[in-house]
Amino acid sequence: MEILDGRSSQGLQHSLSTIHAAKLQYHLLTADIPTTTALVSQIGLCDVLLREILAIRAGLEIERRRSDSKEFGHPASQSREYSDFVGT
């Protein structure tokens, strides 16, 4: 069963790539002795991670609702695309 359409799949891949890049940068920052600048950068990267995780969660919820509405023959009300949440 296909869960994500093409646009949603691309948005998910973008979010996962962003998470991967932020995770690598975070680990590079934690390798040295923490400085104020490094700690501020780590907090910023954690914000990026949180936004992308929330975007993925919202996108999956949208897809679940869309799938449920198709299954039961009801139109999805006020549906938004996964890409509406990516990069916010």
TISELUM-627187 format. One record per atom (N, C-alpha, C): residue number from 1; residue in one letter; atom name; x, y, z. Coordinates in pm, whole numbers, plus 50000, padded with zeros to 5 digits. Example, Ala and Ser with C-alpha at 12.3 -4.5 7.8 and 13.67 -1.06 7.14 Angstrom:
<sites>
+-----+---+----+-------+-------+-------+
!   k ! r !  a !     X !     Y !     Z !
+-----+---+----+-------+-------+-------+
!   1 ! a !  N ! 51319 ! 49431 ! 50780 !
!   1 ! a ! CA ! 51230 ! 49550 ! 50780 !
!   1 ! a !  C ! 51320 ! 49670 ! 50780 !
!   2 ! s !  N ! 51285 ! 49775 ! 50708 !
!   2 ! s ! CA ! 51367 ! 49894 ! 50714 !
!   2 ! s !  C ! 51290 ! 50003 ! 50787 !
+-----+---+----+-------+-------+-------+
</sites>
This chain:
<sites>
+-----+---+----+-------+-------+-------+
!   k ! r !  a !     X !     Y !     Z !
+-----+---+----+-------+-------+-------+
!   1 ! m !  N ! 50084 ! 49882 ! 50000 !
!   1 ! m ! CA ! 50000 ! 50000 ! 50000 !
!   1 ! m !  C ! 50089 ! 50125 ! 50000 !
!   2 ! e !  N ! 50067 ! 50213 ! 49908 !
!   2 ! e ! CA ! 50140 ! 50339 ! 49898 !
!   2 ! e !  C ! 50086 ! 50436 ! 50001 !
!   3 ! i !  N ! 50171 ! 50481 ! 50092 !
!   3 ! i ! CA ! 50126 ! 50572 ! 50197 !
!   3 ! i !  C ! 50143 ! 50717 ! 50155 !
!   4 ! l !  N ! 50253 ! 50751 ! 50093 !
!   4 ! l ! CA ! 50282 ! 50889 ! 50056 !
!   4 ! l !  C ! 50278 ! 50906 ! 49906 !
!   5 ! d !  N ! 50217 ! 51017 ! 49861 !
!   5 ! d ! CA ! 50220 ! 51046 ! 49719 !
!   5 ! d !  C ! 50356 ! 51106 ! 49684 !
!   6 ! g !  N ! 50378 ! 51139 ! 49559 !
!   6 ! g ! CA ! 50508 ! 51187 ! 49514 !
!   6 ! g !  C ! 50556 ! 51312 ! 49584 !
!   7 ! r !  N ! 50468 ! 51412 ! 49597 !
!   7 ! r ! CA ! 50508 ! 51537 ! 49663 !
!   7 ! r !  C ! 50538 ! 51513 ! 49810 !
!   8 ! s !  N ! 50458 ! 51432 ! 49875 !
!   8 ! s ! CA ! 50480 ! 51403 ! 50016 !
!   8 ! s !  C ! 50610 ! 51327 ! 50036 !
!   9 ! s !  N ! 50636 ! 51235 ! 49946 !
!   9 ! s ! CA ! 50759 ! 51157 ! 49953 !
!   9 ! s !  C ! 50881 ! 51247 ! 49938 !
!  10 ! q !  N ! 50874 ! 51343 ! 49847 !
!  10 ! q ! CA ! 50984 ! 51438 ! 49828 !
!  10 ! q !  C ! 51002 ! 51525 ! 49952 !
!  11 ! g !  N ! 50892 ! 51569 ! 50011 !
!  11 ! g ! CA ! 50900 ! 51649 ! 50133 !
!  11 ! g !  C ! 50959 ! 51571 ! 50247 !
!  12 ! l !  N ! 50921 ! 51444 ! 50259 !
!  12 ! l ! CA ! 50976 ! 51359 ! 50362 !
!  12 ! l !  C ! 51125 ! 51339 ! 50342 !
!  13 ! q !  N ! 51166 ! 51315 ! 50220 !
!  13 ! q ! CA ! 51309 ! 51297 ! 50190 !
!  13 ! q !  C ! 51386 ! 51424 ! 50223 !
!  14 ! h !  N ! 51329 ! 51540 ! 50192 !
!  14 ! h ! CA ! 51394 ! 51668 ! 50225 !
!  14 ! h !  C ! 51412 ! 51681 ! 50376 !
!  15 ! s !  N ! 51307 ! 51649 ! 50452 !
!  15 ! s ! CA ! 51315 ! 51658 ! 50598 !
!  15 ! s !  C ! 51419 ! 51562 ! 50653 !
!  16 ! l !  N ! 51422 ! 51441 ! 50603 !
!  16 ! l ! CA ! 51519 ! 51342 ! 50651 !
!  16 ! l !  C ! 51662 ! 51385 ! 50618 !
!  17 ! s !  N ! 51683 ! 51443 ! 50501 !
!  17 ! s ! CA ! 51815 ! 51492 ! 50464 !
!  17 ! s !  C ! 51857 ! 51608 ! 50554 !
!  18 ! t !  N ! 51764 ! 51696 ! 50585 !
!  18 ! t ! CA ! 51793 ! 51808 ! 50674 !
!  18 ! t !  C ! 51828 ! 51759 ! 50813 !
!  19 ! i !  N ! 51753 ! 51661 ! 50862 !
!  19 ! i ! CA ! 51781 ! 51603 ! 50993 !
!  19 ! i !  C ! 51920 ! 51539 ! 50995 !
!  20 ! h !  N ! 51952 ! 51467 ! 50890 !
!  20 ! h ! CA ! 52083 ! 51401 ! 50883 !
!  20 ! h !  C ! 52195 ! 51506 ! 50886 !
!  21 ! a !  N ! 52182 ! 51612 ! 50808 !
!  21 ! a ! CA ! 52285 ! 51716 ! 50803 !
!  21 ! a !  C ! 52298 ! 51786 ! 50938 !
!  22 ! a !  N ! 52185 ! 51816 ! 51002 !
!  22 ! a ! CA ! 52189 ! 51882 ! 51133 !
!  22 ! a !  C ! 52254 ! 51791 ! 51237 !
!  23 ! k !  N ! 52223 ! 51663 ! 51229 !
!  23 ! k ! CA ! 52281 ! 51567 ! 51324 !
!  23 ! k !  C ! 52433 ! 51562 ! 51309 !
!  24 ! l !  N ! 52481 ! 51560 ! 51186 !
!  24 ! l ! CA ! 52627 ! 51558 ! 51162 !
!  24 ! l !  C ! 52692 ! 51685 ! 51216 !
!  25 ! q !  N ! 52631 ! 51800 ! 51190 !
!  25 ! q ! CA ! 52686 ! 51926 ! 51239 !
!  25 ! q !  C ! 52684 ! 51929 ! 51392 !
!  26 ! y !  N ! 52578 ! 51879 ! 51451 !
!  26 ! y ! CA ! 52567 ! 51876 ! 51596 !
!  26 ! y !  C ! 52680 ! 51793 ! 51657 !
!  27 ! h !  N ! 52706 ! 51678 ! 51599 !
!  27 ! h ! CA ! 52813 ! 51592 ! 51652 !
!  27 ! h !  C ! 52950 ! 51656 ! 51635 !
!  28 ! l !  N ! 52970 ! 51730 ! 51528 !
!  28 ! l ! CA ! 53097 ! 51801 ! 51510 !
!  28 ! l !  C ! 53114 ! 51908 ! 51619 !
!  29 ! l !  N ! 53004 ! 51973 ! 51654 !
!  29 ! l ! CA ! 53012 ! 52077 ! 51757 !
!  29 ! l !  C ! 53035 ! 52019 ! 51896 !
!  30 ! t !  N ! 52990 ! 51898 ! 51920 !
!  30 ! t ! CA ! 53006 ! 51838 ! 52053 !
!  30 ! t !  C ! 53143 ! 51772 ! 52070 !
!  31 ! a !  N ! 53222 ! 51763 ! 51964 !
!  31 ! a ! CA ! 53353 ! 51699 ! 51972 !
!  31 ! a !  C ! 53453 ! 51787 ! 52047 !
!  32 ! d !  N ! 53436 ! 51918 ! 52039 !
!  32 ! d ! CA ! 53527 ! 52011 ! 52105 !
!  32 ! d !  C ! 53475 ! 52049 ! 52243 !
!  33 ! i !  N ! 53559 ! 52120 ! 52316 !
!  33 ! i ! CA ! 53517 ! 52173 ! 52445 !
!  33 ! i !  C ! 53409 ! 52278 ! 52419 !
!  34 ! p !  N ! 53295 ! 52268 ! 52487 !
!  34 ! p ! CA ! 53184 ! 52361 ! 52461 !
!  34 ! p !  C ! 53222 ! 52507 ! 52489 !
!  35 ! t !  N ! 53190 ! 52590 ! 52396 !
!  35 ! t ! CA ! 53202 ! 52734 ! 52414 !
!  35 ! t !  C ! 53062 ! 52792 ! 52403 !
!  36 ! t !  N ! 53049 ! 52918 ! 52436 !
!  36 ! t ! CA ! 52918 ! 52982 ! 52425 !
!  36 ! t !  C ! 52867 ! 52975 ! 52282 !
!  37 ! t !  N ! 52955 ! 53002 ! 52186 !
!  37 ! t ! CA ! 52916 ! 52998 ! 52045 !
!  37 ! t !  C ! 52873 ! 52857 ! 52004 !
!  38 ! a !  N ! 52947 ! 52756 ! 52049 !
!  38 ! a ! CA ! 52912 ! 52619 ! 52016 !
!  38 ! a !  C ! 52777 ! 52581 ! 52076 !
!  39 ! l !  N ! 52754 ! 52622 ! 52199 !
!  39 ! l ! CA ! 52626 ! 52590 ! 52264 !
!  39 ! l !  C ! 52508 ! 52658 ! 52193 !
!  40 ! v !  N ! 52526 ! 52783 ! 52152 !
!  40 ! v ! CA ! 52422 ! 52853 ! 52077 !
!  40 ! v !  C ! 52396 ! 52781 ! 51945 !
!  41 ! s !  N ! 52502 ! 52737 ! 51878 !
!  41 ! s ! CA ! 52486 ! 52663 ! 51753 !
!  41 ! s !  C ! 52415 ! 52531 ! 51775 !
!  42 ! q !  N ! 52446 ! 52463 ! 51884 !
!  42 ! q ! CA ! 52379 ! 52336 ! 51916 !
!  42 ! q !  C ! 52230 ! 52358 ! 51938 !
!  43 ! i !  N ! 52196 ! 52464 ! 52009 !
!  43 ! i ! CA ! 52054 ! 52495 ! 52032 !
!  43 ! i !  C ! 51984 ! 52523 ! 51900 !
!  44 ! g !  N ! 52051 ! 52597 ! 51812 !
!  44 ! g ! CA ! 51994 ! 52625 ! 51680 !
!  44 ! g !  C ! 51971 ! 52498 ! 51600 !
!  45 ! l !  N ! 52067 ! 52406 ! 51604 !
!  45 ! l ! CA ! 52052 ! 52279 ! 51533 !
!  45 ! l !  C ! 51940 ! 52195 ! 51594 !
!  46 ! c !  N ! 51925 ! 52199 ! 51725 !
!  46 ! c ! CA ! 51813 ! 52128 ! 51789 !
!  46 ! c !  C ! 51680 ! 52185 ! 51742 !
!  47 ! d !  N ! 51673 ! 52317 ! 51724 !
!  47 ! d ! CA ! 51551 ! 52379 ! 51671 !
!  47 ! d !  C ! 51521 ! 52329 ! 51530 !
!  48 ! v !  N ! 51625 ! 52317 ! 51448 !
!  48 ! v ! CA ! 51607 ! 52265 ! 51312 !
!  48 ! v !  C ! 51552 ! 52122 ! 51318 !
!  49 ! l !  N ! 51612 ! 52040 ! 51404 !
!  49 ! l ! CA ! 51568 ! 51901 ! 51418 !
!  49 ! l !  C ! 51422 ! 51895 ! 51462 !
!  50 ! l !  N ! 51386 ! 51975 ! 51560 !
!  50 ! l ! CA ! 51248 ! 51975 ! 51609 !
!  50 ! l !  C ! 51150 ! 52018 ! 51501 !
!  51 ! r !  N ! 51182 ! 52123 ! 51426 !
!  51 ! r ! CA ! 51093 ! 52169 ! 51318 !
!  51 ! r !  C ! 51072 ! 52060 ! 51214 !
!  52 ! e !  N ! 51179 ! 51993 ! 51176 !
!  52 ! e ! CA ! 51167 ! 51888 ! 51073 !
!  52 ! e !  C ! 51088 ! 51768 ! 51125 !
!  53 ! i !  N ! 51109 ! 51732 ! 51250 !
!  53 ! i ! CA ! 51033 ! 51621 ! 51308 !
!  53 ! i !  C ! 50885 ! 51657 ! 51314 !
!  54 ! l !  N ! 50854 ! 51780 ! 51353 !
!  54 ! l ! CA ! 50714 ! 51823 ! 51357 !
!  54 ! l !  C ! 50653 ! 51826 ! 51217 !
!  55 ! a !  N ! 50732 ! 51867 ! 51117 !
!  55 ! a ! CA ! 50683 ! 51868 ! 50979 !
!  55 ! a !  C ! 50653 ! 51726 ! 50931 !
!  56 ! i !  N ! 50740 ! 51632 ! 50966 !
!  56 ! i ! CA ! 50717 ! 51492 ! 50928 !
!  56 ! i !  C ! 50590 ! 51441 ! 50995 !
!  57 ! r !  N ! 50576 ! 51468 ! 51123 !
!  57 ! r ! CA ! 50458 ! 51423 ! 51197 !
!  57 ! r !  C ! 50330 ! 51481 ! 51135 !
!  58 ! a !  N ! 50331 ! 51611 ! 51107 !
!  58 ! a ! CA ! 50213 ! 51674 ! 51048 !
!  58 ! a !  C ! 50183 ! 51615 ! 50911 !
!  59 ! g !  N ! 50287 ! 51593 ! 50831 !
!  59 ! g ! CA ! 50267 ! 51537 ! 50698 !
!  59 ! g !  C ! 50210 ! 51396 ! 50703 !
!  60 ! l !  N ! 50260 ! 51316 ! 50795 !
!  60 ! l ! CA ! 50208 ! 51180 ! 50807 !
!  60 ! l !  C ! 50062 ! 51181 ! 50856 !
!  61 ! e !  N ! 50028 ! 51274 ! 50943 !
!  61 ! e ! CA ! 49889 ! 51286 ! 50989 !
!  61 ! e !  C ! 49798 ! 51326 ! 50873 !
!  62 ! i !  N ! 49844 ! 51416 ! 50790 !
!  62 ! i ! CA ! 49766 ! 51457 ! 50673 !
!  62 ! i !  C ! 49743 ! 51338 ! 50581 !
!  63 ! e !  N ! 49849 ! 51262 ! 50556 !
!  63 ! e ! CA ! 49837 ! 51146 ! 50469 !
!  63 ! e !  C ! 49744 ! 51040 ! 50530 !
!  64 ! r !  N ! 49750 ! 51024 ! 50662 !
!  64 ! r ! CA ! 49662 ! 50927 ! 50728 !
!  64 ! r !  C ! 49517 ! 50970 ! 50712 !
!  65 ! r !  N ! 49489 ! 51097 ! 50732 !
!  65 ! r ! CA ! 49352 ! 51147 ! 50716 !
!  65 ! r !  C ! 49304 ! 51132 ! 50572 !
!  66 ! r !  N ! 49394 ! 51163 ! 50478 !
!  66 ! r ! CA ! 49359 ! 51151 ! 50336 !
!  66 ! r !  C ! 49328 ! 51005 ! 50303 !
!  67 ! s !  N ! 49408 ! 50914 ! 50356 !
!  67 ! s ! CA ! 49388 ! 50771 ! 50333 !
!  67 ! s !  C ! 49257 ! 50725 ! 50395 !
!  68 ! d !  N ! 49230 ! 50770 ! 50518 !
!  68 ! d ! CA ! 49105 ! 50734 ! 50585 !
!  68 ! d !  C ! 48984 ! 50785 ! 50509 !
!  69 ! s !  N ! 48993 ! 50909 ! 50457 !
!  69 ! s ! CA ! 48879 ! 50965 ! 50385 !
!  69 ! s !  C ! 48854 ! 50890 ! 50255 !
!  70 ! k !  N ! 48960 ! 50844 ! 50189 !
!  70 ! k ! CA ! 48944 ! 50765 ! 50066 !
!  70 ! k !  C ! 48883 ! 50629 ! 50098 !
!  71 ! e !  N ! 48927 ! 50571 ! 50209 !
!  71 ! e ! CA ! 48879 ! 50439 ! 50249 !
!  71 ! e !  C ! 48729 ! 50441 ! 50279 !
!  72 ! f !  N ! 48684 ! 50548 ! 50342 !
!  72 ! f ! CA ! 48543 ! 50556 ! 50382 !
!  72 ! f !  C ! 48458 ! 50637 ! 50286 !
!  73 ! g !  N ! 48517 ! 50684 ! 50176 !
!  73 ! g ! CA ! 48442 ! 50754 ! 50074 !
!  73 ! g !  C ! 48405 ! 50896 ! 50109 !
!  74 ! h !  N ! 48475 ! 50957 ! 50204 !
!  74 ! h ! CA ! 48447 ! 51095 ! 50243 !
!  74 ! h !  C ! 48560 ! 51183 ! 50190 !
!  75 ! p !  N ! 48524 ! 51303 ! 50143 !
!  75 ! p ! CA ! 48630 ! 51394 ! 50099 !
!  75 ! p !  C ! 48709 ! 51442 ! 50220 !
!  76 ! a !  N ! 48839 ! 51459 ! 50202 !
!  76 ! a ! CA ! 48923 ! 51510 ! 50311 !
!  76 ! a !  C ! 48890 ! 51657 ! 50333 !
!  77 ! s !  N ! 48860 ! 51692 ! 50455 !
!  77 ! s ! CA ! 48825 ! 51831 ! 50482 !
!  77 ! s !  C ! 48951 ! 51911 ! 50511 !
!  78 ! q !  N ! 48961 ! 52027 ! 50447 !
!  78 ! q ! CA ! 49070 ! 52120 ! 50466 !
!  78 ! q !  C ! 49206 ! 52051 ! 50461 !
!  79 ! s !  N ! 49226 ! 51965 ! 50364 !
!  79 ! s ! CA ! 49354 ! 51894 ! 50357 !
!  79 ! s !  C ! 49463 ! 51989 ! 50312 !
!  80 ! r !  N ! 49580 ! 51970 ! 50367 !
!  80 ! r ! CA ! 49698 ! 52047 ! 50330 !
!  80 ! r !  C ! 49803 ! 51948 ! 50283 !
!  81 ! e !  N ! 49893 ! 51995 ! 50203 !
!  81 ! e ! CA ! 50000 ! 51912 ! 50151 !
!  81 ! e !  C ! 50113 ! 51904 ! 50253 !
!  82 ! y !  N ! 50186 ! 51795 ! 50251 !
!  82 ! y ! CA ! 50302 ! 51778 ! 50337 !
!  82 ! y !  C ! 50401 ! 51891 ! 50314 !
!  83 ! s !  N ! 50416 ! 51932 ! 50189 !
!  83 ! s ! CA ! 50512 ! 52036 ! 50155 !
!  83 ! s !  C ! 50477 ! 52170 ! 50218 !
!  84 ! d !  N ! 50353 ! 52189 ! 50264 !
!  84 ! d ! CA ! 50316 ! 52311 ! 50334 !
!  84 ! d !  C ! 50390 ! 52325 ! 50466 !
!  85 ! f !  N ! 50437 ! 52215 ! 50521 !
!  85 ! f ! CA ! 50501 ! 52215 ! 50653 !
!  85 ! f !  C ! 50652 ! 52210 ! 50645 !
!  86 ! v !  N ! 50708 ! 52175 ! 50532 !
!  86 ! v ! CA ! 50852 ! 52157 ! 50520 !
!  86 ! v !  C ! 50920 ! 52293 ! 50513 !
!  87 ! g !  N ! 51026 ! 52306 ! 50590 !
!  87 ! g ! CA ! 51105 ! 52428 ! 50586 !
!  87 ! g !  C ! 51043 ! 52545 ! 50658 !
!  88 ! t !  N ! 50949 ! 52520 ! 50744 !
!  88 ! t ! CA ! 50887 ! 52630 ! 50819 !
!  88 ! t !  C ! 50967 ! 52665 ! 50940 !
+-----+---+----+-------+-------+-------+
</sites>
